[in-house]
Amino acid sequence: MSKVKIGGYELNIIEKENLVNNYEHFGEYSEVLDEIYLDKNLSKQKKIETLMHEILEAINCLYKLNLNHDKQLCILAVVLHQILIDNPNLVLNVYDH
């Protein structure tokens, strides 16, 4: 099981079977359980994009940002995913300098 730390919270990242089929979601964030769920059957690329989305959902919830889901949060998730995929060494390069 993977984990991600956001502020003072540690969230478990759990892959679940049939999340898309049963709930029509690629992923979900549970504020109550401090968990992010990703559909196990997604492609690697879709899992990463969905993870970025759910991390932003958690940030939005934890910090009460009130981001609009469709107009802001979804777009930010796609752009963040693109930046991380297109620049895989970005953070490492910054720390090396």
C-alpha positions in Angstrom: 0.0 0.0 0.0 1.3 3.4 -1.0 0.9 6.6 1.1 1.0 10.3 0.4 1.5 13.0 3.0 -0.5 16.2 2.7 0.1 18.7 5.4 -0.2 16.9 8.6 -2.2 14.0 7.1 -1.0 10.7 5.8 -3.4 9.2 3.3 -3.3 5.5 2.2 -3.5 4.9 -1.5 -5.5 1.8 -2.2 -6.3 0.1 -5.5 -9.8 -1.4 -5.7 -11.5 -3.7 -8.1 -14.5 -2.4 -10.1 -14.5 1.1 -8.8 -15.5 2.3 -12.3 -18.1 -0.4 -12.8 -19.7 -0.1 -9.3 -19.5 3.7 -8.7 -18.7 5.2 -12.1 -15.5 6.8 -10.7 -11.8 6.3 -11.6 -10.9 7.2 -8.0 -12.3 8.5 -4.8 -11.0 10.4 -1.7 -12.4 9.5 1.7 -12.0 12.3 4.2 -13.3 10.1 7.0 -10.8 7.2 6.4 -7.9 9.3 5.1 -7.7 7.1 2.0 -7.5 7.5 -1.7 -9.0 4.7 -3.9 -7.9 4.1 -7.5 -9.6 1.6 -9.8 -7.1 -1.3 -10.1 -7.9 -1.9 -13.8 -6.9 1.6 -15.0 -3.9 2.1 -17.3 -0.8 3.4 -15.6 -1.3 6.8 -17.2 -4.9 7.0 -16.1 -4.0 5.9 -12.6 -1.4 8.7 -12.3 -3.8 11.3 -13.6 -6.5 10.0 -11.2 -4.1 10.1 -8.3 -3.3 13.7 -9.1 -7.0 14.4 -9.2 -7.7 12.7 -5.8 -4.7 14.4 -4.2 -6.2 17.8 -5.3 -9.6 16.7 -4.0 -7.9 16.0 -0.6 -6.1 19.4 -0.6 -9.4 21.1 -1.6 -11.2 19.4 1.3 -8.5 19.6 4.0 -7.8 23.3 3.4 -11.4 24.3 2.5 -10.3 25.9 -0.8 -13.8 25.5 -2.3 -12.4 24.8 -5.8 -15.1 24.1 -8.4 -14.8 20.5 -9.3 -15.3 20.7 -13.1 -13.9 24.1 -13.9 -10.9 24.2 -11.5 -10.0 20.9 -9.9 -10.3 18.6 -13.0 -8.3 21.0 -15.1 -5.6 21.4 -12.4 -5.3 17.6 -12.2 -4.8 17.2 -15.9 -2.2 19.9 -16.1 -0.3 18.7 -13.0 -0.3 15.2 -14.5 1.1 16.5 -17.8 3.8 18.5 -16.0 4.9 15.6 -14.0 4.9 13.1 -16.9 6.6 15.5 -19.3 9.2 16.5 -16.8 10.0 13.4 -14.7 13.2 14.7 -13.2 11.9 18.2 -12.4 11.9 18.0 -8.6 15.1 16.0 -8.5 16.9 18.5 -10.8 15.8 21.4 -8.6 17.1 19.7 -5.4 20.4 18.9 -7.1 21.2 22.6 -7.7 
